[in-house]
Amino acid sequence: MHSLVSDNDLRVMSVQVDDDRLTVELMDGRAIAVPLAWYPKLSSATPAQRNNWEIAGGGYGIHWPDLDEDLSTEGLLRGARAPRPHRVD
């Protein structure tokens, strides 16, 4: 039996965000779970802001319009954290 979904379909199927973790389910059946602390904008957001996300980038990204935050499935799979702000002394 053939599936309509590629074995390596990295497009976003669903997103869950709680106080500790961001979990993204991909179309190919994998789930990526990362500590929410890796993404300060999401970590400091309200639950309503965290849950207001949309699929972006042709399905390969997630956008939080209330937070102006964007993440890609490629970056999540690489374990990329949000860049740290530069300190000015």
SULBEL-V588743 format. One record per backbone hydrogen bond with DSSP energy under -0.5 kcal/mol. CO is the residue of the C=O (numbers start at 1). NH is the residue of the N-H. Records with the same first field share a line. If there is no record, write none. Layout:
CO = NH / NH
This chain:
6 = 9
8 = 10
9 = 28
11 = 27
14 = 25
16 = 23
20 = 36
21 = 18 / 23
22 = 34
23 = 16
24 = 32
25 = 13 / 14
26 = 29
30 = 26
31 = 33
32 = 24
34 = 22
35 = 38
36 = 39
38 = 82
39 = 42 / 43
40 = 44
42 = 45
46 = 50
47 = 51
48 = 52
49 = 52
51 = 53
52 = 66
54 = 63
56 = 59 / 61
57 = 60
59 = 12
60 = 73
61 = 56
62 = 71
63 = 54 / 65
64 = 67 / 68 / 69
69 = 64
71 = 62
72 = 76
73 = 77
74 = 78
75 = 79 / 80
76 = 79
87 = 89
